[in-house]
Amino acid sequence: MPASAPSPEAEVLADERRGTLWAAIGRLRDEDREVIGARYLLELSEAETAQTLGLRAGTVKSRTSRALGRLRAVLAEAEGATADD
């Protein structure tokens, strides 16, 4: 059975969430964007990310963790600003 297409409302909400995420990523430091981009946008493994960025695997792991924490903070700030509007 084919999956039903998302409703127009669901598509608008998904577009808004994507826009918010991209804006939040854009507010991160370069090294945060690099590691998040490699791990989650390019879907590279930790080892592949380390090789690509010229880092040790442990450094990739710690940078990813810190970058995701900063991304969460930026997203929470954005949600707070949206809720206040």
Secondary structure, 3 states (H helix, E strand, C coil): CCCCCCCHHHHHHHHHHHHHHHHHHHCCCHHHHHHHHHHHHCCCCHHHHHHHHCCCHHHHHHHHHHHHHHHHHHHHHHHHHHHHC
